[in-house]
């Protein structure tokens, strides 16, 4: 306990009270000298630019490694080819910013607002984007290997041909998102919302999609070998010609899914629901079928199944 003189009276402050006074203190704004240096030279490594207003500023090829950009306004800024590796962009406003070919390796973008941002060909290896808003962002051919995107909003974003190997996308909103031809090997997509998204020809081999929502998701010709779809909701998903060899689809809901020509060999589909699914020409080698709901499903030979109809009350 610490005593403090307040208006001539001695008041005892507990650690909790001290913490409250510290939290109530005004936040430190950007260092004016650092802002001036950045605007004049486009180089400000490890500078304090927190809360700086840099909206619409031309910062092409700026050197900002390790910079403190917490709560900075970079909306509409031109950051093409800028080096922001290790920078702290927590709560930063990057709405509509141009970050094409920028380096953001190991940068922190926690709860950043980056809707409509251009991030094509950017390097975000090991970056932290948790709980950020990247809706409608352009991330084509972006590298996000081992980055943390958990809990972030990427609705309507474009990840076409992006690299997301071992990336954490757990509980993210990825609805209406384009992942065509992207690489998501061993990525964590558990409990993510992937509804109405496009994963055509994407590589999700050995990825974790347990309890993910993939309603009407396009996975045509995707590589899903060894991936985990346990308890996933996949009603209406398109898995035509997909590689699901050794995939785990236990207790998954594949109602009305299109699995034509899909390779499900050696997969675990126990207790999965394939009501009215299309399995025409699918490879079911070594798949245990006894516990599946196949009511009204089209089997590989083109016949209709009634297996599990009683369980559904049909």
Phi, psi and omega per residue, in radians:
X1 nan 2.390 -3.103
X2 -2.077 2.441 3.099
X3 -1.687 2.505 -3.120
X4 -2.369 2.375 3.104
X5 -1.386 2.123 -3.072
X6 -2.355 1.860 3.131
X7 1.061 0.624 3.110
X8 1.520 -0.181 -3.137
X9 -1.876 2.521 3.113
X10 -1.524 2.123 -3.138
X11 -2.042 2.324 3.112
X12 -1.488 2.243 3.138
X13 -1.917 2.202 3.064
X14 -1.415 2.876 3.069
X15 -0.974 -0.613 3.133
X16 -1.174 -0.703 3.127
X17 -1.156 -0.691 3.110
X18 -1.071 -0.756 3.117
X19 -1.078 -0.685 3.129
X20 -1.130 -0.729 3.109
X21 -1.118 -0.677 3.126
X22 -1.140 -0.739 -3.119
X23 -1.163 -0.540 -3.107
X24 -1.414 -0.204 -3.126
X25 -1.171 2.563 -3.122
X26 -1.106 2.450 -3.136
X27 -1.219 2.579 3.112
X28 -1.276 2.292 3.119
X29 -1.570 3.142 -3.115
X30 -1.086 2.598 3.047
X31 -1.296 2.013 -3.074
X32 -0.962 -0.641 3.137
X33 -1.150 -0.640 3.130
X34 -1.213 -0.684 3.112
X35 -1.106 -0.765 3.137
X36 -1.103 -0.725 3.116
X37 -1.065 -0.749 -3.139
X38 -1.112 -0.793 -3.094
X39 -1.183 -0.540 -3.105
X40 -1.495 -0.585 -3.017
X41 -2.078 -0.233 -3.037
X42 1.023 0.490 3.114
X43 -2.465 2.075 -3.117
X44 -2.722 1.235 -3.127
X45 -1.224 2.377 3.098
X46 1.009 0.436 -3.134
X47 -1.409 2.788 3.051
X48 -1.675 1.786 3.134
X49 -2.084 0.412 -3.124
X50 -1.069 2.357 3.137
X51 1.139 0.204 3.140
X52 -1.198 2.495 3.077
X53 -1.642 1.772 -3.126
X54 -2.112 0.469 -3.100
X55 -1.084 2.223 3.081
X56 1.272 0.107 -3.076
X57 -1.354 2.511 3.074
X58 -1.425 1.863 3.135
X59 -2.146 0.558 3.104
X60 -0.983 2.308 3.100
X61 1.071 0.357 3.106
X62 -1.137 2.558 3.111
X63 -1.788 1.806 -3.051
X64 -2.231 0.552 -3.122
X65 -1.058 2.285 3.095
X66 1.226 0.170 -3.094
X67 -1.232 2.592 3.057
X68 -1.613 1.829 -3.131
X69 -2.054 0.521 3.138
X70 -1.035 2.221 3.089
X71 1.073 0.348 3.105
X72 -1.336 2.637 3.101
X73 -1.751 1.833 3.123
X74 -2.034 0.375 -3.106
X75 -1.056 2.294 3.116
X76 1.226 0.089 -3.123
X77 -1.254 2.639 3.088
X78 -1.711 1.813 -3.108
X79 -2.032 0.492 3.126
X80 -1.033 2.319 3.107
X81 1.116 0.176 3.124
X82 -1.218 2.626 3.097
X83 -1.827 1.829 -3.140
X84 -2.019 0.428 -3.105
X85 -1.067 2.294 -3.142
X86 1.287 0.073 -3.133
X87 -1.294 2.666 3.113
X88 -1.833 1.866 -3.117
X89 -1.952 0.514 3.099
X90 -0.969 2.252 3.113
X91 1.113 0.186 -3.137
X92 -1.210 2.635 3.089
X93 -1.737 1.875 -3.137
X94 -2.016 0.387 -3.112
X95 -0.994 2.138 3.107
X96 1.215 0.158 -3.133
X97 -1.228 2.634 3.120
X98 -1.793 1.842 -3.109
X99 -2.038 0.476 -3.132
X100 -1.073 2.295 3.129
X101 1.129 0.234 3.108
X102 -1.302 2.692 3.090
X103 -1.830 2.007 3.131
X104 -2.178 0.545 -3.110
X105 -1.065 2.242 -3.118
X106 1.053 0.330 3.064
X107 -1.329 2.715 3.111
X108 -1.917 2.065 3.121
X109 -2.120 0.680 -3.121
X110 -1.036 2.156 3.125
X111 0.990 0.470 3.071
X112 -1.238 2.611 3.089
X113 -1.812 1.889 -3.039
X114 -2.350 0.599 3.133
X115 -1.112 2.368 3.131
X116 1.273 0.154 -3.138
X117 -1.244 2.618 3.099
X118 -1.771 1.997 -3.090
X119 -2.199 0.409 -3.121
X120 -1.016 2.346 3.073
X121 1.086 0.275 3.097
X122 -1.333 2.724 3.109
X123 -1.836 1.896 -3.137
X124 -2.098 0.555 3.114
X125 -0.988 2.294 3.075
X126 1.026 0.335 3.092
X127 -1.369 2.770 3.119
X128 -1.968 2.011 -3.121
X129 -2.091 0.377 -3.029
X130 -1.011 2.366 3.080
X131 1.035 0.312 3.088
X132 -1.431 2.900 3.097
X133 -1.954 1.870 -3.132
X134 -2.103 0.536 -3.126
X135 -1.054 2.406 3.105
X136 1.106 0.317 3.111
X137 -1.378 2.647 3.122
X138 -1.783 1.879 -3.113
X139 -2.064 0.532 -3.141
X140 -1.060 2.285 3.100
X141 1.048 0.324 3.080
X142 -1.307 2.552 3.114
X143 -1.780 2.052 -3.101
X144 -2.222 0.533 -3.108
X145 -0.979 2.238 3.135
X146 0.982 0.335 3.071
X147 -1.335 2.790 3.130
X148 -1.905 1.885 -3.132
X149 -1.992 0.313 -3.037
X150 -1.083 2.424 3.076
X151 1.221 0.164 -3.112
X152 -1.567 2.824 3.133
X153 -1.844 1.990 3.115
X154 -2.123 0.470 -3.132
X155 -0.989 2.319 3.111
X156 1.169 0.232 3.111
X157 -1.384 2.882 -3.130
X158 -2.105 1.921 3.109
X159 -1.904 0.404 -3.074
X160 -0.960 2.238 3.125
X161 1.069 0.335 3.093
X162 -1.367 2.790 3.113
X163 -1.923 1.985 -3.103
X164 -2.229 0.723 -3.102
X165 -1.154 2.209 -3.130
X166 1.014 0.470 3.117
X167 -1.419 2.531 3.131
X168 -1.677 1.917 3.122
X169 -2.059 0.395 -3.069
X170 -1.005 2.283 3.081
X171 1.067 0.370 3.100
X172 -1.456 2.718 3.037
X173 -1.637 1.863 -3.103
X174 -2.095 0.483 -3.107
X175 -1.244 2.544 3.134
X176 0.990 0.547 -3.082
X177 -1.813 2.562 -3.129
X178 -1.724 1.961 3.071
X179 -2.038 0.372 -3.062
X180 -1.023 2.324 3.119
X181 1.047 0.323 3.098
X182 -1.465 2.841 -3.124
X183 -1.962 1.957 -3.104
X184 -2.172 0.564 -3.133
X185 -0.942 2.255 3.084
X186 1.025 0.371 3.089
X187 -1.298 2.667 3.102
X188 -1.751 1.868 3.127
X189 -2.042 0.369 -3.090
X190 -1.086 2.387 3.114
X191 1.063 0.286 3.089
X192 -1.451 2.706 3.069
X193 -1.698 1.900 -3.101
X194 -1.991 0.325 -3.059
X195 -1.052 2.397 3.076
X196 1.071 0.333 3.118
X197 -1.598 2.859 -3.079
X198 -1.983 1.944 3.086
X199 -2.009 0.480 -3.104
X200 -0.995 2.202 3.104
X201 1.068 0.339 3.071
X202 -1.404 2.787 3.109
X203 -1.921 1.865 3.099
X204 -2.028 0.469 -3.072
X205 -1.007 2.327 3.133
X206 1.049 0.378 3.050
X207 -1.353 2.803 3.123
X208 -1.873 1.875 3.113
X209 -2.064 0.485 3.138
X210 -1.037 2.293 3.104
X211 1.065 0.337 3.067
X212 -1.340 2.753 3.114
X213 -1.887 2.038 -3.088
X214 -2.218 0.857 -3.117
X215 -1.196 2.128 3.122
X216 1.018 0.471 3.135
X217 -1.373 2.447 -3.141
X218 -1.625 1.957 3.102
X219 -2.121 0.529 -3.086
X220 -1.087 2.241 3.120
X221 1.047 0.350 3.104
X222 -1.358 2.643 3.053
X223 -1.625 1.853 -3.102
X224 -2.044 0.354 -3.096
X225 -1.004 2.239 3.104
X226 1.257 0.078 -3.122
X227 -1.295 2.726 -3.125
X228 -1.852 2.083 3.104
X229 -2.117 0.476 -3.097
X230 -1.008 2.229 3.108
X231 1.093 0.310 3.125
X232 -1.306 2.601 3.086
X233 -1.748 1.905 -2.987
X234 -2.225 0.532 3.128
X235 -1.006 2.239 3.090
X236 1.276 0.151 -3.141
X237 -1.173 2.558 3.110
X238 -1.790 1.951 -3.117
X239 -2.129 0.471 -3.099
X240 -1.070 2.242 3.136
X241 1.038 0.367 3.093
X242 -1.360 2.633 3.051
X243 -1.631 1.868 3.120
X244 -2.031 0.433 -3.116
X245 -1.060 2.216 -3.135
X246 1.106 0.287 3.091
X247 -1.290 2.674 3.123
X248 -1.854 1.914 -3.125
X249 -2.070 0.516 -3.066
X250 -1.088 2.226 3.121
X251 1.088 0.331 3.092
X252 -1.344 2.611 3.097
X253 -1.747 1.824 -3.113
X254 -1.962 0.562 -3.126
X255 -0.996 2.247 3.097
X256 1.054 0.366 3.108
X257 -1.311 2.619 3.096
X258 -1.719 1.872 -3.126
X259 -2.048 0.483 -3.129
X260 -1.075 2.278 3.115
X261 1.095 0.218 3.121
X262 -1.293 2.585 3.092
X263 -1.740 1.795 3.137
X264 -1.847 0.242 -3.037
X265 -1.035 2.410 3.101
X266 1.086 0.304 3.102
X267 -1.474 2.864 3.101
X268 -1.883 1.796 -3.121
X269 -1.978 0.343 -3.079
X270 -0.982 2.299 3.105
X271 1.140 0.283 3.084
X272 -1.318 2.643 3.131
X273 -1.825 1.942 3.118
X274 -2.035 0.659 3.131
X275 -1.008 2.154 3.126
X276 1.012 0.386 3.057
X277 -1.316 2.727 3.130
X278 -1.868 1.899 -3.127
X279 -1.922 0.369 -3.101
X280 -0.978 2.154 3.125
X281 1.133 0.264 3.085
X282 -1.278 2.650 3.108
X283 -1.678 1.948 -3.109
X284 -1.963 0.477 -3.132
X285 -0.997 2.238 3.085
X286 1.124 0.309 3.085
X287 -1.571 2.279 3.103
X288 -1.373 2.001 -3.019
X289 -1.738 -0.203 -2.964
X290 -1.059 -0.581 -3.047
X291 -1.702 0.056 -3.101
X292 -1.374 2.583 2.918
X293 -1.601 1.931 -3.108
X294 -2.059 0.375 -3.088
X295 -1.005 2.140 3.126
X296 1.135 0.192 3.103
X297 -1.310 2.591 3.044
X298 -1.556 2.076 -3.089
X299 -1.419 2.937 -3.108
X300 -0.927 -0.558 -3.125
X301 -1.504 0.044 3.117
X302 1.639 -0.127 3.131
X303 -1.389 2.818 3.113
X304 -1.677 2.424 3.137
X305 -1.744 2.585 3.004
X306 -2.015 0.206 -3.121
X307 -1.161 2.180 3.110
X308 1.561 -0.010 -3.130
X309 -1.115 -0.635 3.122
X310 -1.149 -0.634 3.125
X311 -1.104 -0.516 3.124
X312 -1.589 -0.127 -3.112
X313 1.354 0.385 -3.131
X314 -1.386 nan nan
